[in-house]
Amino acid sequence: MFKKYIAIGMLSLSGVAFAEDVPISGTVQSKCSVYTETQGVYGSPYPYQLSTAASDGGVLPKIRVDTSAAGYYLARITTPDSFSSSPSLPDSVAWTGSSTVDSVGDSNMSVYETNKVVYDNVTEYDLTVAGSVWITASSTATYGVDTSFPAGNYTAIVTAECIAK
């Protein structure tokens, strides 16, 4: 009888010794890409203002967003609300900015501008058609009240992303 219990115990131990976890791994590559077509430049039409508008001597940054999977991504464009580098600024800076569809690779993308969602300094485009869309982003920084920007170099960042839905 005792041998029977030993045999049962040995069988239960042997089952545990041969168990193994087998991992399954995979890689997902985005079907959406973002490219800088034109870097932005601030013009200074007034001593207290920096602007990317061509009429103010600036250059609008242009972004190209490509997607090969229609309906699975959002393009999110965030205009600046601060400088990434600048001289010391003891007064406050007021920011305005917007994003606009400049051109499209497919006429069915014409709804992107009408259907965009805007909140804070963010614009989102639902990429419902595969292909390329070009988006420009404007940015204006106004400094203080009756205060000139100090001389120096100013840099701000437009963030362009593809977000999986």
N, C-alpha and C positions, 0 to 999 in steps of 0.2 A: 504494500500500500504506500509505504514511504517513497519507493522508487517512482510510483505513479505521480506523486506531487512534484518530485524533482523534475521529471520529464515535462510536466505541464509548465513549470516555472522556466525551464530552459527554452521551451518553445515560445513563451511570451517574451522573453528577453531577446531571442534571435530576431523576432519581428521588429523590434525597436532599433536594433543595430543596423538593419538594412534600409531603414527609411531615409529618404533624402529629399531636400527641397531643391527643385530645379527652377532657376530663374528664367524669366522670359523678358527680353529687353527689345527695345525698338527706338528708332529716331524719327521724329517728325520734323520736316523742313517746311518753313513758311512758304506759302504760295503767294506772298505779298512782299514787295520790296520798296524801299524809299531811296530816292537819289536827289542830291542837290544839283539842280540845273544852273542856277544863278545865285551867287552869294549876294546878300543884301548889303547896302551901303547907306549910312545916314548922311543926309544933307543937313545943313544948318541955316534955314531961311531967316531965323531970328536968333539973337544971342541966347534966348531962353528955351529954344526948341530944337530937337533933332527929329528928322522925319525921313522915311524911306520913299516918300512920294516923289515921282520924277519932277513934278512942278516945284519941288523944294530942293532940287539938286541931289536927291537920293536915288537908290536903285532898289526895287522890290525884290526880295528873295523869291526864287521860283523853285518849287519842289515837284518832282515827278514821282507818282505812285503807280506801280505796276502790280496787277494781280492776275493770276491765271485760274483762280477759283472764285467765280462770281457768287456773291451772297454770303461769304464766310468771314469777311473782314470789314473793319471800319478804318478809315484814314482819320487820324486825330492830329490836328495842327494846333499847337499852343503858341500864341504870340507872347513876347516878353512882358514881364511885369517888374523887371529889375535889370540892372546891368550886371553882366558877368565880370566885367572889369571897367573901371573908370577912375578918374581922380576922386579924391575925397569930396563927398557931397553932404554938407551939413543941413541943407534944406531938403524938402520932400520933392519927389518926382511923380507926376501924374502920367499914367500910361493909357494909351488907346491903341487898339490893333484889331485887325480883322483878316479873314482868309477868304479868297474868292477863287472859284474855278476859272482858270485862264483859258485852257483848251482841253479837248478830249480826243481820244483815239477812236471813239465809237459814238455815233450820234445818239444812241440810247442812253449815254451818260449825261445828256443835257439836263436831266432831272436832278443831278447831284447838287447843283447850286440852289435850286428851289427847295429841295428836301433836306438841306443841311441842318444840323442841330447846333445852336450856339449857346454857350453858357460861360460866364466869367470871361476868361481870355482864351477859351477853347472852342474850336469848331470841329465837328465830326461829320464825315461823309460816309454813308452806307455804300460800300463798293458792290453794287448789285450786278455789274457788268464786267466781264473779264476784259483786260486791256490796260491802257495807260491813261492817266489823267494828270494834267499839270495845274498846280495850285500856287497862287501868289499870296504872300502874307504882307500886310502893311503894318508898320509900327511907328508910333509917334510918342516921344518923351518930352514933357513940358516941365520945366524946372521952376520951382518956387513961385513967388509972387514978385514981379519986377526984379528978378534975379537972373543974371547971366550964368550959363554953364561955365565952370572953370576950364581953361585951356587944357587940352590933353586928348588922349585916345579913349574912345567909348566903344564897348562891345556888348551886345545883347544877343540872346540865342532864341531862335524859333525852333521848337521841337516838333518833329514830324514822325509819326509812328503808324504802323499797321497793327491793329488790335484784333485778335481773333474773337469772333462773336460766340 
